[in-house]
Amino acid sequence: MTGAALVLGLGALLLGKTACAQGQTATLLQGPGQQAAGQPAAANSGEQTGGTVALTLKSAIEMALRNSKDIQVAKLQASVAEHASLVSKAEFLPNLYAGSGAGYTYGIPETPGGRAPSLFDFTYTEQIYNEPLRGQGKELEEQARSQRILLEDVKNGVILRTAMAYLELGKVRHSLELLRAEQESADKILQVTQERQGEGYELPVEVTKAQLTKAQVTQRILQLEGREDELEVFLRGQLALGDEQAIEVTPEELPGEAEQEGANLVAMAMQNNAGLMLAESDVRAKEFRLKGEKRGNLPTLEVVSTYSLLAGWNNYSEYFKKFSRNNFNAGVQVQVPLFSAKTREDIGLAQINLQASQATLASKKTQVSAEVRQKTRHLRERDAAKEVARLELQLAQQDISVLQEQFSEGKVNLREMERARLEENEKWMAYLDANFQRQQAQLDLLRTAGQLDKVWQ
């Protein structure tokens, strides 16, 4: 093969590769709502085809919310808190107990609890007015509401992790497509360069450079294949798919509803941020507790009633003028605290806890406001970086077109064309990375502002 024929063959190869790359650029830069020609319709519905499950971003999030183990644990914790609040509340509801026993009596009949020995007895109790106990109950109810807030925060965490993994998997696979195409070209370029070096048209250093380029591409492919496997394993776990279930994703942009103005996001964060809502709930819980403890100096009122069936062998007739087997007592028990050091200390502890919660809330408000502003600025920076990467990619492609014409006319050599192709490939990778980093910043901002549900609703 002559040197001229090799150059012409390589030129045809590069022309075909440039057309392929330009087609990929048009696909990547199309609007989020557009679908590439030939894209399978199953990818828009999350349906399974054979051994492959085709997912959209929305369907992946919906499956994760249904199957996440973290959400199941959070639901159980919320249920535990709910039942704990009901235990305290039950003191203000009717409580009826039954008992039975028999024993030998020598002397005055009595039991360790102070009641007379009985064959059978009923006891009824119901708290009517007990403000410290009521305050503790309201505190537990507020803590149960806090657990429900935590449940929603766990759901947001699942949405965030699933969305990021889905978007990154799409980016990684797109990058692998580019690198594998580059690998094929690198193999052919190396082959041509070795042949030209054998014919004396290239120096050995050019062969080494071509080998290095091929090795670098192979290294990046292996790295991305490892990352692809990690993301697939994570998504299978989140979506409750089989270990060998193949996943098909489509490159997507976040929905337009996720775009919010910075000032609006600050206001929304003040109302919807999970950490801020938890701090506000904690303040309310401590206020309920303090209110109840301060009323600990008031009387307590409890309805009580007892029925006892007594036995004749417990010496009742020897110590009481009249013995009755059936005994019934009913009434109210009132306790008036005259002096209680415990009540005073309980009030002091509740006040300190409330002050600590209020300080935490004030600090959290400042922190959330600052975080939203900082993350809004970061998102704008990512927007700018994405636009720079897009323009650099466009410029690299335009340079390729110009150099391709010059190459076909014999005005530039193979080495210059190869440098331009490598530069274009780097710009492609930079654009994909910039786009994903922008999506990460947007998701992080939306979670801080409590608006993450807009990603999938």
C-alpha positions, 0 to 999 in steps of 0.5 A: 500500500502506498503512502498516498493511498493510506492518506486517502483511506484515512481521510475517508475514515475521518470524514465518516467519523466527523459526520457521526460526531455531528449527528451525536451533537445534534441529538445531545443538544436537542430540547428535553422534551424531544425524542431521538428518531428510532427511540423505543416507545417503551423507554417512556413508560418504564415497561419491561421488555424481555430481560431489560427494563426501560426506564424514564426518570419519572418511572425510576423515581416512582419505583424507588418510592415504592420499593425503598427499604429506607422508606419502609424503615422510616414508616415503621419509626413514624408508627412507633412515635405515633403509638408512643403518643397514644400511650400517654394519651390513654391515661385520660381514657377509661382503664379497667383492670381485673384481678384475682388471688387467694392467701393465708391471713394471720392477724389483720388482713392486708396486702403489700399494696394496702388493699384487703385480700380478695378473691376477685376485684375490679379497678377503674381509673381515668385521669380528668385533670393532670396538666403535667401529664397532658403536656407530656402527651402533647410533646409526644404527639408533636414528636410523632409529627416530627417523625412524619416530617422525617419520613418525607425527608427520607422520601426526598433523599430517595428521590435525590439519589435515584435521580442522580444515579439515573442521570449519571448512568445516562451520562456514563453510557453516552460517554462510553459510546463516544469513547468506543467510537474513538477506540475504533478510530485509534486502532485504525490510526495506529495501524496506519501510522505503523505502516507509514513508519515502516515505509519511512514516512513517520518517526517512531515517536509518532507510533508511540504517541498513537499507542499512548492515545489508544491506551488512554482511551482504553483506560477511560473506557475501563473507568467508565465501565466500572462506574456504569456497573456501580450505578446499575447495582445501586439502581437495581437495589433502589428499584427492587430489580433482579441482580442480572436485570438489564436497565435501559435509560434515556438521556433526559433534562430535568423538567421545566417546573424544577426551574425556580427564581432564587428569591422564590426558593428562599421563601419556599425554603422557609416553609418547606425545608425539612430541617427547618420544619423539624426545628420548628416542631421541636420548639412546639414540643418543648413549649407544650412540655413547659406549659404542662410543667408550669401547671404542675402546681395545680390540683390533679383530678382522677376518677377511681372505682374499685369492686372486691369479692372478699373471702371469709377465711381472712379473719375479717370478722375478727377485726371488723364489726360487720363483714360484707363479701361484696364491696364497691367504692367509687369517687374522685381522687384529688391531689393538691401540691402544697410544696413540690421541689420536683415540680420546680426543677421540672419547670427549670429543665423544660425552660432550658430545653425550650431556650435551646430549641429556640436557639437552634431554630434561629440558627437553622433559619439563618443557615437555610437562607444562606444555603439557598443563596449559595446553592443558587449562585452555584447553580448559576455558575454551573449554567455558565460552565455548561454554556461554555462547554457547549460553545467549546464543543461547537467550536471544536466541531467547526474546526473539524469541518474546516480541517477536513476540507483542508485535509482533503485538499492536502493542506494539513497532515494526519497529525493535525487532524488527529489532534483536532479529533482528540480535542473534539472528543475532550470537548464532548466529555467536558460538555457531558460532565458540565451538563451533569454537574449542572443537574446535580446542583439543581437537584441539591438546590431543590432539596434544600428549598423543599421543592424536590417533588417537582422533579418527578410530579 
